[in-house]
Amino acid sequence: MSTKHSKAAASFIANRQQEAWHDETLWMVRAKRDKMSRSLPEWERLRDLARDIKLYSNSHLDTLLEEFERNATANGAIVHWAKDAAEHNAIVEEILKQHGAHTLIKSKSMLTEECGMNEYLFEKGYDIIESDLGERILQWMNLKPSHIVMPAIHIKRQEVGKMMERVLGTEPGNSDPTYLTHSVRKDMRRKFLSADVAMTGANFAVASTGEIVVCTNEGNADMGTSFPKVHIATFGLEKIVPNRAALGVFTRLLARSGTGQPITSYTSHYRKPKEGSEFHIIIVDNGRTDILAQPDHIRTLNCIRCGQCMNTCPVYRRTGGYSYTYFIPGPIGINLGMLRNPKEYADNVSACSLCLSCSNVCPAKVDLGEQIYRWRQKLDELGRASGEKKLMSAGMKFLMDRPAWFNTALKFAPLANQMPRCLVYNGLNDWGKGREMPTFAKESFNEMWKKNKIK
């Protein structure tokens, strides 16, 4: 199996200070989530409801999406359907062409990342401006998001300050977050006022009302859609919920799980176009209906993109988002990448300790860790299993199938405690890289049991 993830992870871990800081920062968000969950006696009931509503919605996509389209159209919106990324990008381009637009201002959307929309439109000569602060920082630094909720979480404020000296002409050496934020706000104000078209994603789409709901903490989506005459909203078809009662379950879970807040600062409902304006909604498949045909992995569609599985994952926290080869990192990214192309993204399944913390914190009860385990069982048939690990497993099986050999090996194992360190800690011992090996007991459990068991 490819070692792309392990090599990238080794590069991140080499900077011990960065590793510790990244680990502590993400764990702090996990702790805030735990505090919030304990404040609601009905927390587990909400998680059960979220799971059940999602399973219902995803098994009734045909009727719910058609209901959404009818209601959205009745509201005055123009609904488009995109079977894949290419069709999605072509629809956006056609809307821009129809309005003679050059500048598109957009709020954070992982779906547009998935579709490669920015790159596609840049090549066509359009100017795409990210309005989310983290995304804007990454755009200036020519980087991709490393987290789905906090895209620039891996970048320290000192790095941002140096970059803004070059881009915005800020004060040299001033990396105060408030000062930097105000500097970006001043620059972005002109962008908001002059953009031709606005674009948002959608955290949820409500079938019974034909509206979309966008949750932000910066209000950038609201600013972006306030001035242009055209608003494009795009969402993956799994974002559909039946009604506002169902929506209430998810809005109570999303911010508490994602950032440890009771609710996002802005929860905006877009239902009708402004007078004299157009409201376009793009519903995107791009492989989602294929997941419906995989019963072992269908719960992946339950994900509400809170990012908490990343915040709790010991591997993600210590290796960073860029160590994963799929554009979404962490436990949910491992599963989505395997559903997209298992041979290409098989290296990521090793980025899991199978602690199942991700499954335990997921607000919609996606069985993330269990799914990763299932993917591991398929690696050999995919031709992506590690030859080294297969050899080790074969050796262990050989030994354990022969009790006499196994017990003899146990008897002599303590000799390793006396071996020179260079013979134990070397390039062949991956476990010993960064860890001390356990000391072998003088007496095995088998020997202890035989000696002390009650006759």
KOLLO-500436 format. One record per residue (C-alpha): residue number from 0; x, z, y. Coordinates in steps of 0.2 Angstrom, whole numbers. Layout:
# residues N
LUMMAR   num       u       w       v
LUMMAR   NUM       X       Z       Y
...
END
This chain:
# residues 455
LUMMAR   num       u       w       v
LUMMAR     0       0       0       0
LUMMAR     1       6      -4      18
LUMMAR     2      14      11      27
LUMMAR     3      10       5      44
LUMMAR     4       0      21      48
LUMMAR     5      14      32      42
LUMMAR     6      27      23      52
LUMMAR     7      18      24      68
LUMMAR     8      14      42      64
LUMMAR     9      32      46      62
LUMMAR    10      36      39      79
LUMMAR    11      22      50      87
LUMMAR    12      28      65      78
LUMMAR    13      46      62      83
LUMMAR    14      41      69     100
LUMMAR    15      38      87      95
LUMMAR    16      32      92     112
LUMMAR    17      20      78     113
LUMMAR    18      13      82      96
LUMMAR    19      10     100     100
LUMMAR    20       2      96     116
LUMMAR    21      -9      83     109
LUMMAR    22     -14      95      95
LUMMAR    23     -18     109     106
LUMMAR    24     -28      99     118
LUMMAR    25     -39      91     105
LUMMAR    26     -42     108      96
LUMMAR    27     -47     116     113
LUMMAR    28     -61     103     113
LUMMAR    29     -66     107      95
LUMMAR    30     -67     126     100
LUMMAR    31     -78     122     115
LUMMAR    32     -90     112     103
LUMMAR    33     -90     128      91
LUMMAR    34     -95     139     105
LUMMAR    35    -109     127     110
LUMMAR    36    -115     126      92
LUMMAR    37    -116     145      91
LUMMAR    38    -127     146     107
LUMMAR    39    -141     136      98
LUMMAR    40    -150     145      84
LUMMAR    41    -157     129      79
LUMMAR    42    -140     119      78
LUMMAR    43    -140     116      60
LUMMAR    44    -159     111      61
LUMMAR    45    -154      98      74
LUMMAR    46    -140      91      63
LUMMAR    47    -153      89      49
LUMMAR    48    -165      80      61
LUMMAR    49    -151      69      67
LUMMAR    50    -146      64      50
LUMMAR    51    -164      61      44
LUMMAR    52    -169      51      60
LUMMAR    53    -154      40      58
LUMMAR    54    -157      37      40
LUMMAR    55    -175      32      44
LUMMAR    56    -170      21      59
LUMMAR    57    -157      12      49
LUMMAR    58    -169       8      35
LUMMAR    59    -182       2      47
LUMMAR    60    -171      -9      59
LUMMAR    61    -182     -24      57
LUMMAR    62    -197     -16      64
LUMMAR    63    -189      -4      76
LUMMAR    64    -178     -18      84
LUMMAR    65    -193     -30      86
LUMMAR    66    -203     -16      94
LUMMAR    67    -189     -13     106
LUMMAR    68    -188     -31     110
LUMMAR    69    -207     -32     113
LUMMAR    70    -207     -17     125
LUMMAR    71    -190     -22     134
LUMMAR    72    -197     -39     137
LUMMAR    73    -214     -32     143
LUMMAR    74    -203     -21     155
LUMMAR    75    -195     -37     162
LUMMAR    76    -179     -36     153
LUMMAR    77    -171     -52     145
LUMMAR    78    -166     -48     127
LUMMAR    79    -152     -57     118
LUMMAR    80    -147     -56      99
LUMMAR    81    -129     -58      94
LUMMAR    82    -124     -60      76
LUMMAR    83    -106     -57      79
LUMMAR    84     -92     -54      92
LUMMAR    85     -90     -73      96
LUMMAR    86    -109     -74     100
LUMMAR    87    -109     -58     110
LUMMAR    88     -95     -64     121
LUMMAR    89    -103     -82     123
LUMMAR    90    -119     -74     129
LUMMAR    91    -110     -63     142
LUMMAR    92    -100     -78     148
LUMMAR    93    -116     -89     150
LUMMAR    94    -125     -75     160
LUMMAR    95    -109     -75     172
LUMMAR    96    -110     -94     173
LUMMAR    97    -128     -94     177
LUMMAR    98    -125     -83     192
LUMMAR    99    -109     -90     198
LUMMAR   100    -101     -73     195
LUMMAR   101     -82     -70     195
LUMMAR   102     -81     -51     195
LUMMAR   103     -89     -40     181
LUMMAR   104     -88     -21     183
LUMMAR   105     -92     -11     167
LUMMAR   106     -93       7     161
LUMMAR   107     -85      12     145
LUMMAR   108     -90       3     130
LUMMAR   109     -82       3     113
LUMMAR   110     -93     -11     107
LUMMAR   111     -85     -23     120
LUMMAR   112     -68     -17     113
LUMMAR   113     -74     -21      96
LUMMAR   114     -79     -39     102
LUMMAR   115     -63     -41     112
LUMMAR   116     -74     -46     127
LUMMAR   117     -61     -41     141
LUMMAR   118     -48     -52     134
LUMMAR   119     -60     -67     131
LUMMAR   120     -66     -66     148
LUMMAR   121     -49     -64     156
LUMMAR   122     -44     -80     148
LUMMAR   123     -59     -89     155
LUMMAR   124     -53     -83     173
LUMMAR   125     -65     -69     175
LUMMAR   126     -60     -52     183
LUMMAR   127     -66     -37     172
LUMMAR   128     -65     -20     181
LUMMAR   129     -66      -4     170
LUMMAR   130     -75       9     180
LUMMAR   131     -72      24     168
LUMMAR   132     -57      34     175
LUMMAR   133     -49      35     158
LUMMAR   134     -52      16     155
LUMMAR   135     -46      11     172
LUMMAR   136     -30      21     169
LUMMAR   137     -27      12     153
LUMMAR   138     -32      -5     161
LUMMAR   139     -18      -2     174
LUMMAR   140      -6       3     160
LUMMAR   141     -11     -11     149
LUMMAR   142     -15       0     135
LUMMAR   143     -30       2     123
LUMMAR   144     -40      18     121
LUMMAR   145     -33      31     109
LUMMAR   146     -50      41     108
LUMMAR   147     -68      35     109
LUMMAR   148     -74      48     121
LUMMAR   149     -57      53     130
LUMMAR   150     -48      36     130
LUMMAR   151     -33      42     139
LUMMAR   152     -31      59     132
LUMMAR   153     -14      55     126
LUMMAR   154      -7      52     143
LUMMAR   155       0      66     154
LUMMAR   156      -5      67     172
LUMMAR   157      14      65     177
LUMMAR   158      14      48     169
LUMMAR   159      -3      44     178
LUMMAR   160       5      49     194
LUMMAR   161      20      38     192
LUMMAR   162       9      23     188
LUMMAR   163      -3      26     203
LUMMAR   164      12      27     214
LUMMAR   165      15       9     209
LUMMAR   166      -3       3     208
LUMMAR   167     -11      12     223
LUMMAR   168       3      18     233
LUMMAR   169       0      37     231
LUMMAR   170      12      50     236
LUMMAR   171      28      50     226
LUMMAR   172      29      65     214
LUMMAR   173      11      70     217
LUMMAR   174       2      71     200
LUMMAR   175     -12      83     205
LUMMAR   176     -27      78     195
LUMMAR   177     -39      80     210
LUMMAR   178     -28      70     222
LUMMAR   179     -26      56     209
LUMMAR   180     -45      56     205
LUMMAR   181     -49      54     224
LUMMAR   182     -36      40     226
LUMMAR   183     -45      31     212
LUMMAR   184     -62      34     219
LUMMAR   185     -57      27     235
LUMMAR   186     -50      11     227
LUMMAR   187     -65       9     216
LUMMAR   188     -78      11     230
LUMMAR   189     -73      -7     236
LUMMAR   190     -75     -13     218
LUMMAR   191     -92      -6     216
LUMMAR   192     -98     -13     232
LUMMAR   193     -91     -31     229
LUMMAR   194     -94     -34     210
LUMMAR   195    -105     -48     205
LUMMAR   196    -112     -41     189
LUMMAR   197    -113     -24     181
LUMMAR   198    -111     -20     163
LUMMAR   199    -114      -5     152
LUMMAR   200    -115       0     134
LUMMAR   201    -129      11     128
LUMMAR   202    -128      27     119
LUMMAR   203    -146      25     113
LUMMAR   204    -160      12     113
LUMMAR   205    -178      19     112
LUMMAR   206    -189       7     102
LUMMAR   207    -206      14     109
LUMMAR   208    -201      12     127
LUMMAR   209    -189      -3     127
LUMMAR   210    -176       7     137
LUMMAR   211    -158      11     135
LUMMAR   212    -149      27     138
LUMMAR   213    -132      29     145
LUMMAR   214    -123      46     145
LUMMAR   215    -108      48     157
LUMMAR   216     -99      63     166
LUMMAR   217     -93      52     180
LUMMAR   218    -108      43     186
LUMMAR   219     -98      27     185
LUMMAR   220    -112      18     176
LUMMAR   221    -125      23     189
LUMMAR   222    -113      17     203
LUMMAR   223    -109       1     194
LUMMAR   224    -127      -4     191
LUMMAR   225    -133       1     209
LUMMAR   226    -126     -14     219
LUMMAR   227    -125     -30     208
LUMMAR   228    -141     -40     206
LUMMAR   229    -137     -42     187
LUMMAR   230    -135     -29     174
LUMMAR   231    -130     -33     156
LUMMAR   232    -132     -19     143
LUMMAR   233    -125     -21     126
LUMMAR   234    -127     -11     110
LUMMAR   235    -124     -11      92
LUMMAR   236    -141     -12      82
LUMMAR   237    -138       5      74
LUMMAR   238    -140      14      92
LUMMAR   239    -159      12      90
LUMMAR   240    -170      27      89
LUMMAR   241    -189      27      86
LUMMAR   242    -195      37     102
LUMMAR   243    -191      49     116
LUMMAR   244    -194      64     104
LUMMAR   245    -180      57      93
LUMMAR   246    -169      54     108
LUMMAR   247    -171      72     113
LUMMAR   248    -163      78      97
LUMMAR   249    -148      67     100
LUMMAR   250    -145      71     118
LUMMAR   251    -145      89     113
LUMMAR   252    -131      86     101
LUMMAR   253    -120      72     109
LUMMAR   254    -112      81     123
LUMMAR   255    -111      98     114
LUMMAR   256    -102      89     100
LUMMAR   257     -92      77     111
LUMMAR   258     -85      88     125
LUMMAR   259     -92     105     123
LUMMAR   260    -105     103     137
LUMMAR   261    -124     107     136
LUMMAR   262    -127      89     142
LUMMAR   263    -118      75     150
LUMMAR   264    -118      76     169
LUMMAR   265    -128      59     170
LUMMAR   266    -140      54     157
LUMMAR   267    -147      38     164
LUMMAR   268    -162      28     157
LUMMAR   269    -163      10     161
LUMMAR   270    -180       2     158
LUMMAR   271    -184     -11     171
LUMMAR   272    -174     -23     182
LUMMAR   273    -173     -18     200
LUMMAR   274    -184     -29     212
LUMMAR   275    -175     -46     214
LUMMAR   276    -163     -42     200
LUMMAR   277    -160     -46     181
LUMMAR   278    -158     -34     167
LUMMAR   279    -151     -42     151
LUMMAR   280    -150     -33     135
LUMMAR   281    -138     -39     120
LUMMAR   282    -142     -32     103
LUMMAR   283    -127     -35      92
LUMMAR   284    -125     -35      73
LUMMAR   285    -106     -39      70
LUMMAR   286    -106     -33      52
LUMMAR   287    -118     -19      54
LUMMAR   288    -131     -26      42
LUMMAR   289    -118     -29      29
LUMMAR   290    -115     -10      29
LUMMAR   291    -134      -8      24
LUMMAR   292    -129     -16       7
LUMMAR   293    -116      -3       3
LUMMAR   294    -125      13      -2
LUMMAR   295    -109      23      -3
LUMMAR   296    -106      20      15
LUMMAR   297    -122      18      24
LUMMAR   298    -121      34      33
LUMMAR   299    -107      27      43
LUMMAR   300    -121      20      53
LUMMAR   301    -127      37      58
LUMMAR   302    -112      40      69
LUMMAR   303    -117      43      87
LUMMAR   304     -99      41      93
LUMMAR   305     -96      59     100
LUMMAR   306     -78      59      94
LUMMAR   307     -78      76      87
LUMMAR   308     -72      70      70
LUMMAR   309     -56      66      79
LUMMAR   310     -54      82      88
LUMMAR   311     -55      92      72
LUMMAR   312     -45      81      61
LUMMAR   313     -27      88      58
LUMMAR   314     -20      71      55
LUMMAR   315     -27      63      71
LUMMAR   316     -22      78      82
LUMMAR   317      -4      77      76
LUMMAR   318      -1      58      75
LUMMAR   319     -12      51      90
LUMMAR   320     -24      37      91
LUMMAR   321     -11      23      91
LUMMAR   322      -5      27      73
LUMMAR   323     -21      20      66
LUMMAR   324     -22       1      64
LUMMAR   325     -40      -1      67
LUMMAR   326     -46       0      86
LUMMAR   327     -56      16      82
LUMMAR   328     -45      30      76
LUMMAR   329     -48      45      66
LUMMAR   330     -60      48      52
LUMMAR   331     -74      37      58
LUMMAR   332     -61      23      62
LUMMAR   333     -54      24      45
LUMMAR   334     -71      21      37
LUMMAR   335     -76       8      50
LUMMAR   336     -60      -1      47
LUMMAR   337     -62      -1      28
LUMMAR   338     -80      -8      30
LUMMAR   339     -73     -22      42
LUMMAR   340     -58     -27      31
LUMMAR   341     -52     -16      17
LUMMAR   342     -37     -25      13
LUMMAR   343     -31     -26      31
LUMMAR   344     -35      -8      36
LUMMAR   345     -31       1      19
LUMMAR   346     -16       9      26
LUMMAR   347     -27      21      36
LUMMAR   348     -35      30      22
LUMMAR   349     -19      39      19
LUMMAR   350     -22      47      36
LUMMAR   351     -33      60      29
LUMMAR   352     -30      77      21
LUMMAR   353     -47      78      13
LUMMAR   354     -50      94      22
LUMMAR   355     -68      88      25
LUMMAR   356     -68      96      43
LUMMAR   357     -74      80      50
LUMMAR   358     -90      80      38
LUMMAR   359     -93      98      43
LUMMAR   360     -93      95      62
LUMMAR   361    -102      78      62
LUMMAR   362    -118      81      72
LUMMAR   363    -127      67      62
LUMMAR   364    -120      73      46
LUMMAR   365    -110      58      41
LUMMAR   366    -100      61      25
LUMMAR   367     -84      55      33
LUMMAR   368     -71      64      22
LUMMAR   369     -81      60       6
LUMMAR   370     -82      41      10
LUMMAR   371     -63      41      13
LUMMAR   372     -61      49      -4
LUMMAR   373     -72      35     -11
LUMMAR   374     -61      22      -3
LUMMAR   375     -45      29     -10
LUMMAR   376     -53      27     -28
LUMMAR   377     -54       8     -24
LUMMAR   378     -37       5     -17
LUMMAR   379     -30      -1     -34
LUMMAR   380     -43     -14     -37
LUMMAR   381     -40     -20     -19
LUMMAR   382     -22     -22     -23
LUMMAR   383     -17      -9     -10
LUMMAR   384     -13       6     -20
LUMMAR   385       5      13     -17
LUMMAR   386      16       8     -31
LUMMAR   387      27      24     -28
LUMMAR   388      11      35     -30
LUMMAR   389       5      26     -45
LUMMAR   390      22      29     -53
LUMMAR   391      22      47     -49
LUMMAR   392       4      49     -56
LUMMAR   393       9      40     -72
LUMMAR   394      24      52     -73
LUMMAR   395      13      67     -71
LUMMAR   396       0      61     -83
LUMMAR   397      13      58     -96
LUMMAR   398      20      76     -94
LUMMAR   399       3      84     -93
LUMMAR   400      -3      75    -109
LUMMAR   401      11      84    -119
LUMMAR   402       9     103    -117
LUMMAR   403      26     106    -126
LUMMAR   404      35      95    -113
LUMMAR   405      25     102     -99
LUMMAR   406      28     121    -103
LUMMAR   407      47     117    -105
LUMMAR   408      47     109     -88
LUMMAR   409      39     125     -81
LUMMAR   410      52     136     -90
LUMMAR   411      66     127     -81
LUMMAR   412      58     124     -64
LUMMAR   413      65     140     -56
LUMMAR   414      82     132     -58
LUMMAR   415      77     121     -43
LUMMAR   416      78     137     -32
LUMMAR   417      97     138     -35
LUMMAR   418     100     120     -32
LUMMAR   419     111     115     -16
LUMMAR   420      99     111      -2
LUMMAR   421     105      93      -1
LUMMAR   422      99      89     -18
LUMMAR   423      82      96     -14
LUMMAR   424      79      90       4
LUMMAR   425      84      71       4
LUMMAR   426      76      54       7
LUMMAR   427      66      55     -10
LUMMAR   428      57      71      -5
LUMMAR   429      44      67       8
LUMMAR   430      36      84       6
LUMMAR   431      52      92      12
LUMMAR   432      52      82      28
LUMMAR   433      47      95      41
LUMMAR   434      42     108      28
LUMMAR   435      50     121      17
LUMMAR   436      47     118      -2
LUMMAR   437      38     133     -11
LUMMAR   438      49     144     -22
LUMMAR   439      46     142     -40
LUMMAR   440      40     159     -48
LUMMAR   441      51     166     -62
LUMMAR   442      36     168     -73
LUMMAR   443      23     154     -75
LUMMAR   444       4     158     -75
LUMMAR   445       3     153     -93
LUMMAR   446      17     165     -98
LUMMAR   447       8     179     -87
LUMMAR   448      -9     175     -95
LUMMAR   449      -2     176    -113
LUMMAR   450       7     192    -109
LUMMAR   451      -7     201    -100
LUMMAR   452     -24     195    -107
LUMMAR   453     -35     207    -115
LUMMAR   454     -35     206    -134
END
